[in-house]
Amino acid sequence: MKIHVVKRGDILWRIAQQYNADLNEIVLANEIKDPSALVVGQALVIPERGREYVVQAGDSLEEISRRLNIPVESLASVNNITNPSLIYIGEVLQLPYTTHQVQPGESLWQIAKRYGITVNELAAVNGIANPSLINQGQMLRIPLPKKPTKEVNAYTTEINEQGAEEVLVLGRNFTYLSPFMHRVKEDGTISALQDTTILDAARTTKVSPLLVITNFKNRKFDSDLAAAVLRNADVQDKLLTNIVSTMKGKGYRGLNIDFEYVYPEDRENYNAFLRKTVSRLHPEGFTVSTALAPKERGEQQGLLYEAHDYKAQGQIVDFIILMTYEWGWAGGEPRAIAPLNKVKDILDYAVTVIPRDKVVVGMPLYGRDWKIPWVQGTFATSVSPQQAVQLALKYGAAIQYDMVAQSPFFRYTDENGQQHEVWFEDARSMAAKYKLVQDYGLRGVSYWVLGNDFPQNWAVLRDHFTIKKI
């Protein structure tokens, strides 16, 4: 997978020629509506011949298998395809191996070195008993480099048919799906969620659903509601009984706790509740995870941060999702949603107190459009990455890239003369974040939130990682 940033004067067929790529595959992989209309600064994913294949209209996995001379089982396995009939136009499939034709004078050792594998690996894949005996013109299968295996969680608020369809399309990219949300109540009950359809989609794609509980009330996270639960053992016992019953009845595989704006004085109460939760759920075979605010230090002040005890929770629960986004929040000034330099600040602290194999990095699948000059009390509009590019195209804006934040942005003036500033994510910014996960040796990533069109992300994700299925 390559990433190309559109320059002034670029046209799509020249880009395809530059990378020896298939023009139609570029169009499909990036969901380009008009191939003649590109935006300066737009980041395109470029599928590589011999390493990737983009699903075309009318394709079936069997037909692709025959065309590429790769067994259906191998294609399905390397791409986490659980049902060969469920493939979709524009999906970028990874190939389990590429091919190499032996040139005059080449040895197996030279070929292995060129592709960064051992002679024994190359011989084994091709059934070569004597590595010194290969023939000019012989076609060899070259296994692709192994990628680190990571867990991927995705939150979704679309608990409906549309959300279920998105899970069917994207489910091979996920380890977990977290339908948002079940609200806890003061009496230890939890709100109902009409999640049957989306849970069926998760099962079809072998995604493990996590039941998400929150202290959300009256359209906000409620500190008093959290206190009512965390300060009352009887309420906690009733709550856990209701949670276990719901999880067993609906097929959830784990619990994700997203308690936000917890009073600082409830910090130890929260830790104690988590210990009780783990003691209750682990024997039932369920995992327990939490979602925590992004902290740069242990004693960071503020209602959002103080009760979130990184060190204690890192010891208690199975994994922690760090909500490393919302620097550019809707009610604040225009800036990157998840600037890489700030994400690194959070991770630099987190890995000192949480085991790295328990850290899951939060990643945004959205952007925002602010009116500028920004005025206190005004709110930005959320946009998907694809919508952001379309806005730039519509208003003739060139997309810029902040090298410190590792985030794209642009400015434009609408029909009413109002100026805007848009920050979003693209293939470059996500690749930078995935490299961070690799560099820090973390457990994986978590997306907020599905329902935002961002086709480039899934190709870049699979280019970096093998997605773990449980």
N, C-alpha and C positions, 0 to 999 in steps of 0.2 A: 504494500500500500504506500503510495506517495501522496503528498499534499502539495498542491500547486496554488499559489496566490496570484490571482489575475492581475496583470499589468496593463497599463494603458496600451491599446492597440491589439491586445490578445483577441483571438477568435478561437472557437472551440476545436475546429479541425486541426489547427496548428498545434494547439496544446496536445491533442491526441497524437499527432505525429512526433512531437517532442519526446513523449514518453513511450512511443511505440505501443500505444493503448488503443482500445476500441472506442470510437466516439460515442456509439450508442450506449455502451456500458457506463461511460462517464455521465451521460445524460440521465440514465436510470438511477445510478448510485447516488446522485446528488439531487434527484427529483427536480431537474431543470425544466421549467415549463416552456421556455422559449430559448432554444440553443443559440439564437443570434443575439440574445440580450444578457450580457455578463456585466458584473459590477467590478470596477477597479477596487482591489483589496479583498475581493471575495475569495474564500478558501474552498478549494475543490478537492475531494478525494479522487485519486486516480488509481483504479484497480490495475494490478500488474498481471500481464499475460503470463500464463504458466504457473501462477501462484494463487490467483483468485478468478472467480467467475461470477458475473452478475446475471441473475435470473431474468430471462426475457419473457415476453408474452407467449403463452402456449407451451412453455417449458414444463417438463416433469423431471423429477430426480432421476428416473430411469433413463430418459432421453439424454440428460446431461452426462450421466454415467457412461452411456455408450459413446457419446461424442468425444469425451475426454479419456476414454479407456481406463476409467477408475471405478472399482466396485461400488455399488450403491451403498453398501454397508460402511465402507470407508468414508464416503462423502457425508453420510448421515452422522457417523460417529464424530468426525472432526468438527462438525458444525452444530452439534447438540440438537440434531433434528430427530425428534421422537416419532413423528408421523411423516413418512416420505411424501404423502399427498399434501402436506401443509408447507408449501414453499410459496413465496410471494415475489411478484415482479419488483425488481430493484434490489433485492437482497444480495449482499456480497458474500459469496460462499468461499471459504478457505479451501484450498486443495491440499490433500495430505502429502503430496510430493510434486516436484517438478521433474522435467526430463532433461537429459544432456546427451548429445551425440558425440561419441568418442572421435577425436580428431587425430590426424596422423602424428605419431610419436608420443601421444599422451599416455601417461600411466595412471593406474587407479589412485596412487598416492597423490599425484598432481591434482587430479579431479577432486579427491576428498579434501585436500588443502584449500582448493579454490572455493568450495562451498562450506568450509568450516565444520566438517564432520570427520570422523575417523575412517580409516580404510576398512576396518572390521564392520562398522555400521553400513558403509556403502556396499560391501560385499554381501552382507547378510540380506539387505533389502532386495538385492538383485539376484540372489541365489548363486553367487560366484564362489566356487569351491577353491579355485586357485587365483588369488589376486593378481598374479603376474600374467595371467592369460585373459586379456580383453582384446577385442578386435576393432579396427578402424570402422567407423560407421555404426557401431553397436549403440543402441539406445539404452541409457541407464536411468533408473528412477533415483532422484535425489530427494531424500527426506528433508522436509523443511525444518528450520531450527525450532527447538522446543521453546515454548513460551511459559512464563510463570503462571501457575493456576491461582486464580483469585475468586473470592466470593463477591457477588453483585446483588445488591438489594435495590428495589424500585418501589417508591411510594406511589400510590394512585388515589386520586379523589373521585375518579369517574367510575362509580360503582354501578355500572349499567351495561347495556349491550355494546355500546361504543367502546367502553373501557375493556370489556372482555375481548372484543375483536383486536384491540391493540396488544393485549397480552398474547393472543394467538400469533400475531405477527412478530412480536419482539421477545416472546418468552424464552427463546433459546439463549438469550443474552443474560438471563437472570438466574440467580440461585434462589433468591427470596422475592416474594411479592408482599407488600404491606398495604392492604386496603385501609385508607384513612377516613374514619377512625371510629372506635368505640369510646364513648365518653363514660367516665366513672361518675357515680352519683353518691351523694352523702350517705345513703343507706346501704352501700355496698353492691348495688346492682350496676349493670352496664347498659348503655343504650343499644338498641337493636340496629342491625345493618343488613340491608337486603343484598347480601353478597354471594348468593348461590351461583349466579351466572359467571361472575369473575373468578370464583374459586374453581368452577368447572374448567375454565380456560387455563388456570394455573396447573391443575392436574394434567390436562392434556399435554402441556409443554414441560411437565416434570419440574415445575417451580414450587418451592416450599413456601406456603403462605404463613405470614406472621400476623398474629392478632395485635393490633395497635391500640393501647389504652392511653387516654389523655385526661388532663384536668381542664378540658375545654368546656366553657359554659357561657351562654349569652354572647357568642361570637368572639370570645377571647379566652386566653388561658387564665384560670382563676386561682389565685393564691389561697383563698379561703377554702375552696373545694379540695385542693391538695392537702391542706392542713386537716380538714375533716377526716380524710382517709389516713394520713400519716400519723395522726395523734390518737387513733382509736383502734386497738387490737381487734375488737369484735367486728368492726366494719371491714378491716383487712381480711379477716378469716372468711367473712361472707363474700367479699369481693373475689378472693382467690377461688372459692368454691364455684362461683358463677363463671369465672374465667375458664377454669378447667372443664366445666360442663359444656361451655360454648365451643372450646377448642376441640374437645372430643367429638361433639355432635357435628361439627362442620368440617373437620379435617385439617385444622390449623396445626402447624408443626412447631411453632414457637410463639413467644410473647415479646413484643417490643413496647417498652414503657417510655412515653414521651411526656413527662411532667415538666412543665416550664413555669418560670416565675414562682418558684417555691420559696417560701419565706426562709431567710438565712437560719433562723432558729430551728427549722425542720431538717437541717442538713443531716444530723445523726438519725433522726426519725426515718428519713428517706433511705439511708444506708441499711437500717434495721429492717425496713420493709422489703428491701431487695434481698436481704439474707433469708427472710421468711419465704419470699416468693421462690427463690432458687430451691430452698429445702422442700417446698411443696411441689414444684413443677419438674425438677430433675428426675425424681423417681417415676414420674409419669412419662418420661422420655421427651419432654419439651425443653427447648432452649429458652434462655432469658437474655434479652439485650436491652440497652437503653439508648436514647438519643439525647446528646448533651450539647449545651451551648459552647461556642468556640472560645476557649480560655487560653490566654498567653502565660498565665502564672497561677499558682495554686490559690492564692488569696485575692484574686481579682474581685474588685468591688462591684456591686450592682445586683439588683434583684434577679436578673437573668442568670447570674453566674454563681453566686455564693453557695447555694445548696447543692450544686453539682460538684461532687467530690471525685475528681478524676482517679486519684490513687485508690480510694476505697472501692469505687465501682469497678475499677480495673481488676481488683482482686475477687470481687463477688460474682459478676455476671460473665456470660460467655463471650460477648463482644459489645463494643460501644460504637455507635454511629456519631461522629462529630459533625455537627451542623455547620460546616465551613462554607457558608454562603450568607447572603443578605447584608454584606457591607454596603452594597448599593440597594438599600431598601426603598419600598415604594414611597414612603413619607419623608425620605431624606434627600440630600443633594445627589446629583448625577455622579456615579462612579461605578467601577466594575463590581459585578455581583459577587464574584469569588476571586479577588486578586491573588495571584500566585504568591506574592511576597507575604501577604497576610496569612494565607493558608500555611505557608512554611513556618511562620511564627507560632501558630497553634501547634503544629506537629512537633516543633522543636521542644516545646514543653511537654506535650502529651506523651511522647515516647520515653520521657524520663520517669514517668510514674505508671504508665499503662503498658503491659506487654505488647510489643509490636504486632503480634499475631492476633490481637484482640481489637486493633484499631481499624475502623472502617471510615473512609473519608467521604463526607457529603459533597455532592456535585450538583450544580443547578443545570436544568435542561431548559432554562428560560432566560429572557432578557427583559429590559425595561426601557420605556420611552418617556423621557422627562420633557416638560416644557421649560425653556430657558429664556431669560435668566430665571433661575429657580426662586420660588417664593415660599417661605415658611407656611405650612398648612396645606400645600398642594400635594397631589399624589401622582406618581408615574403610572403609566399603563403597562401591563405585562404583555410581552410579545414572545413568540417562539423564535428560535434562530432563523428558520425559513422566512417567517414574517419580517424579521429585521432586514434580511437581504432584499426582500421585495420592496420594503420601504425605501431602502437606499436606491434601488433601481427606479422606483416611481419618481423620486425627487432628484435624481441625478447626483446623488452624494457618493463620494469615494469613501470606502471603508478604511479607517486607520487602525493601527495596532499599537497598544501600549506595551512596551517591552518589559517594563517593571511588573505591571499587573498581569502581563501575558493575556490580554483580553482585547477583542476588537470593539471599536466604537465608531460612530460618525455623527455628524450634525446635518440637519436639513431645515428648510423653511417651508411650511405648509401653504395651502391655498389662501389662508387668511393672514399670511404674513407672520404667523407665530413660529418662532424658532424652537427646535427640538434637539435633544441629545440622546442618543441611543447606545446602550451598552448591552452586549450579549455574548454568547459563546460560539465558537466555531471549531473546525477540525484542529487548528493549531493550538487553541487554548485548552482543549480537552486532551490533546496529546501531551501537552506540558504537565497537566495534572496527573495523567497516567504514569508519566516518567517519575513524578514525585512519589507515587505509590510504590513503584519499583525501587527507587533509590532508598526509601525509608524501610522497605521490606514489610509493608503493611498487609493486613488481612484482605482488604478489598475496597470497594466503593459503594456508595448509596446515592441514588438519584432522587432529587426533588424537582419536578414531579412529572409523572407521565401525562400525556395529553398535549405535549408540545412537539410539533413536527421538527425533527432534527436528524435526518437520515445519515449524515456524515458521522455522527457520534458512534453509531453501532459498528460501522466499518472500522473506525479507529480503535474502538474498544477491543474488538476481536483481533486486530492486528497486534495489540500489546499483550493480551492475556488469553489463556484458556479459561473458560468460565466453569466453575465448579458446580456440579449438580449433586443433590443429596437424595 
